[in-house]
Structure formats: C-alpha cells, structure tokens
C-alpha cells in the first residue's frame, strides 16, 4: 500500500534541451527518475572557480571547458546520466545541498517526486 502511494505521488514531466533543473549548493527540489533522454552533470571545483568566475580549467583537459560551453555559471561538465536512473536521491535522503548541477542534455521525460 505505501509503495503504491509513493508511485502515485510521482509527477511525469517533459523538459526541453538545456533546461537547468537543479543547482549546486542548493537543496534539491525533487527526486528525479529519468525515463527518456540524458542529463549533463556540472561541478564547480573550488580550485578552478573564484566567486562564479573560472580561473583555469587547463588542469582538467578531459572535462568540458566552461568558458567554451556557455555554462560558466554552473561549472565544468563532469558526466552524463542516461535513462532509467535516479537523480538527487543522495542529497534528499541525507538532507544535504547538492554537490552538482543538472542540465538537460536532450529533451527529457522524467518522473519527479
């Protein structure tokens, strides 16, 4: 019975490419279950950022350079999350601010709780 109540409380949403859904340093708004599409994950390493300004990303040549990506305010791209994954569960369960930002890489269909 309780499991069904949890499932019933999920809301299906369709999001457009480049939609910023969660921001590093803030509590997550939702628990996300990605059904279709992909999320990009961004991180602001303290050693590379000084008050929202990138200082030097050459140390991380395998990461996207935030100056080139148009995503300077959310940091360096560090990964991709593909369909059928939960996102933000760590921060929600431990009541901690997010340690990453999430942006839709593609059009996305997801459940949020």
Buried (B, 14 or more C-beta within 10 A) or exposed (E): EEEEEEEEEBEEBEBEEEEBBBBBEEEBEBBBBBBEBBBBBBBBBEEBBEEEEBEEBEEBEEBBBBEEBEBBBBBBBBEEBEBEBBBBBEBBEEEEEBEBBBBBBBBBBBBBB
